[in-house]
Amino acid sequence: MKAKIDTTLCEGHAKCMEAAPAVFEVRDDDLSHILVDDIPESERDRVLRAVRTCPRAAISTED
């Protein structure tokens, strides 16, 4: 699985980082960044929760 962040939508609410801190990080630019290229299966549910809880719907995934 891979995740993608639309930086034109992201507002740095950090909901993704709360849901999956091993995968997402909000940095000083107030945008979320992906920490891993290929998301491990063990993080799948957390990443999908991050997608659902993003207030701006800025995160998408692909298998």
URSUL-V845332 format. One line per field, one symbol per residue. ss: DSSP state (A for helix, B for strand, O for the rest). psi: psi as a letter, one per 30 degrees, with the letter a starting at -180 (. if undefined). burial: b if it has 9 or more other ideal C-beta (glycine too) atoms within 8 Angstrom, else e. Layout:
# URSUL-V845332
ss->???
psi->???
burial->???
This chain:
# URSUL-V845332
ss->OBBBBOOOOOOOOOAAAAAOOOOBBBOOOOOBBBOOOOOOAAAAAAAAAAAAAOOOOOBBBBO
psi->kllkkjffekghfgeeeeeiffekkkafgglkkkfkejkleffeeeeeeeeefjfghfkllk.
burial->bbbbbbeeebebeebbbebbeebbebeeeebbbbebeebeeebbebbbbbbebbeeebbebee
